Amino acid sequence: MQIPFSFRLSAFTFLVAFAFIMVCSSCWMNPNTQTPGQSYLQGEWQQDSVPGQKQLLTYSLYHFRFTCDSFFVSIKSFSKVNYGADSCMKGGHWMEYTRGHYEQRNDTLFLKGQFCNPDYTIKEDPGCFRIGVYEEFFKVTKKTDSLVQLSSTTGVIPIDARLIKRNTCTIKPL
């Protein structure tokens, strides 16, 4: 007499199969092109001043450039206090640069990228300033078509940025 075929899974085999299915179903391919980003942000935005900046010991002014889903930020810092070597701080004035990818969900703008050199190449030598991951979250309030207010989750002074140059997203392959 022939025994009918039966398939039995041990508990371990079942768990391995289940884990494999879960991992494979949660994977996806990255897109071959960049995403369009937020249309209202496309362009260059400049912060001209900070409220009460003459009374502050330290403050920074931001210049943002949004192109499709990418961002580039120049941070110009001023300080009346010497935090480091004068060769770095240049008498209380210095610049830092970041680049990366942004995403907006509801009223929150998520910036994640890297500190970089003035030509936006990745910074490998720490030198005097920050290096590595740049991550910032802003609550965005659109005041007009050419004025946005970015309220940082890590700072108390909002950034009022005015549009200085509008551009449109031309999606490029990655």
C-alpha positions as CSV (number, residue, x, y, z in Angstrom):
1,M,0.0,0.0,0.0
2,Q,1.3,3.4,-1.0
3,I,1.4,6.2,1.7
4,P,-0.2,9.4,0.5
5,F,2.1,12.4,0.3
6,S,2.0,14.7,3.3
7,F,3.9,17.9,4.0
8,R,4.7,18.8,7.6
9,L,6.3,22.0,8.7
10,S,8.2,22.1,11.8
11,A,7.8,25.2,13.9
12,F,11.3,26.4,13.0
13,T,10.6,25.9,9.2
14,F,7.4,27.8,9.5
15,L,9.0,30.7,11.3
16,V,11.8,30.9,8.7
17,A,9.3,30.8,5.8
18,F,7.1,33.4,7.5
19,A,10.1,35.7,8.1
20,F,11.3,35.3,4.5
21,I,7.8,36.3,3.2
22,M,7.6,39.3,5.5
23,V,11.0,40.6,4.5
24,C,10.4,40.1,0.8
25,S,7.0,41.8,0.9
26,S,8.4,44.8,2.7
27,C,11.1,45.4,0.2
28,W,10.7,47.7,-2.8
29,M,12.9,49.0,-5.5
30,N,14.1,52.6,-5.3
31,P,12.9,54.8,-8.1
32,N,15.1,55.4,-11.1
33,T,14.3,59.1,-11.1
34,Q,14.0,61.8,-8.4
35,T,10.6,62.8,-7.3
36,P,9.1,66.2,-8.1
37,G,9.1,67.5,-4.5
38,Q,6.9,70.4,-3.4
39,S,6.1,72.8,-6.2
40,Y,5.7,75.9,-4.0
41,L,9.2,75.4,-2.6
42,Q,11.0,75.1,-5.9
43,G,13.7,77.8,-6.1
44,E,16.0,79.8,-3.8
45,W,14.9,81.2,-0.5
46,Q,16.9,83.7,1.6
47,Q,16.6,84.7,5.3
48,D,17.7,88.3,5.5
49,S,17.6,88.9,9.3
50,V,16.7,87.4,12.7
51,P,14.4,89.3,15.1
52,G,16.6,91.0,17.7
53,Q,19.8,89.9,16.1
54,K,21.8,92.9,17.5
55,Q,21.0,91.6,21.0
56,L,21.8,88.0,20.3
57,L,25.3,86.5,21.1
58,T,25.0,83.9,18.3
59,Y,22.6,83.6,15.3
60,S,22.5,82.1,11.8
61,L,21.1,83.2,8.5
62,Y,19.9,80.5,6.0
63,H,19.9,80.3,2.2
64,F,17.8,77.4,0.9
65,R,17.7,76.0,-2.6
66,F,15.1,73.4,-3.5
67,T,15.4,71.5,-6.7
68,C,12.8,68.7,-7.2
69,D,13.2,66.6,-4.0
70,S,16.7,67.8,-3.2
71,F,17.8,70.7,-1.0
72,F,21.0,72.7,-0.6
73,V,21.5,74.9,2.4
74,S,24.1,77.6,3.2
75,I,24.2,78.5,6.9
76,K,26.0,81.8,7.7
77,S,26.7,82.0,11.4
78,F,27.6,85.1,13.5
79,S,28.9,85.1,17.0
80,K,30.1,87.7,19.5
81,V,31.6,84.8,21.6
82,N,34.7,83.0,20.4
83,Y,33.8,79.3,20.4
84,G,36.9,78.0,18.7
85,A,40.1,78.8,16.8
86,D,40.0,82.2,15.1
87,S,41.3,80.6,11.9
88,C,37.9,78.7,11.9
89,M,35.6,81.4,13.2
90,K,37.0,84.2,11.1
91,G,36.3,86.9,13.7
92,G,32.9,85.6,14.5
93,H,31.6,84.8,11.0
94,W,31.6,81.4,9.3
95,M,29.7,79.3,6.7
96,E,28.5,75.8,6.7
97,Y,26.9,73.9,3.8
98,T,24.5,70.9,3.6
99,R,22.8,69.0,0.9
100,G,20.4,66.1,0.8
101,H,16.8,65.0,0.2
102,Y,13.6,66.6,1.6
103,E,10.1,65.4,2.1
104,Q,7.0,67.2,3.4
105,R,4.2,65.5,5.4
106,N,1.3,67.7,6.4
107,D,2.9,70.9,7.8
108,T,6.3,69.4,8.6
109,L,9.4,69.6,6.3
110,F,11.9,66.9,6.8
111,L,15.5,67.6,5.6
112,K,18.0,64.8,5.7
113,G,21.5,65.0,4.2
114,Q,25.2,65.6,4.8
115,F,27.4,68.5,5.7
116,C,29.5,69.3,2.7
117,N,32.0,71.7,1.2
118,P,31.1,75.0,-0.5
119,D,31.0,73.2,-3.8
120,Y,28.5,70.7,-2.3
121,T,30.9,67.8,-2.4
122,I,30.7,65.5,0.6
123,K,32.9,66.8,3.5
124,E,35.5,64.2,4.5
125,D,37.8,66.4,6.7
126,P,36.0,67.7,9.8
127,G,38.2,70.8,9.9
128,C,36.6,73.3,12.2
129,F,32.9,72.6,11.7
130,R,30.3,69.9,11.8
131,I,30.6,66.8,9.6
132,G,28.3,63.9,8.9
133,V,24.6,63.7,8.9
134,Y,22.4,66.8,8.8
135,E,18.9,66.2,9.9
136,E,16.4,69.0,10.6
137,F,12.6,69.2,10.9
138,F,10.7,72.4,10.3
139,K,7.1,73.3,10.7
140,V,6.2,75.2,7.5
141,T,3.8,78.2,7.4
142,K,3.3,79.6,3.9
143,K,2.7,83.3,4.5
144,T,2.5,84.3,0.8
145,D,3.6,82.8,-2.5
146,S,7.1,84.4,-1.9
147,L,7.4,84.1,1.9
148,V,7.5,81.0,4.1
149,Q,8.2,80.7,7.8
150,L,10.2,77.6,8.9
151,S,10.0,76.9,12.6
152,S,12.8,74.5,13.6
153,T,12.0,71.7,16.1
154,T,15.5,72.3,17.6
155,G,15.6,76.1,17.8
156,V,13.4,78.9,19.0
157,I,14.0,81.5,16.3
158,P,11.8,81.0,13.2
159,I,13.3,81.4,9.8
160,D,11.4,83.9,7.6
161,A,12.6,83.1,4.1
162,R,11.7,85.1,1.0
163,L,11.8,83.7,-2.5
164,I,14.6,85.2,-4.5
165,K,14.5,82.9,-7.5
166,R,11.8,80.6,-8.7
167,N,12.6,77.4,-10.7
168,T,10.7,74.4,-11.8
169,C,11.6,70.8,-11.2
170,T,13.0,68.9,-14.2
171,I,13.1,65.3,-13.1
172,K,16.5,63.6,-13.8
173,P,17.5,60.0,-13.6
174,L,19.5,59.0,-10.6
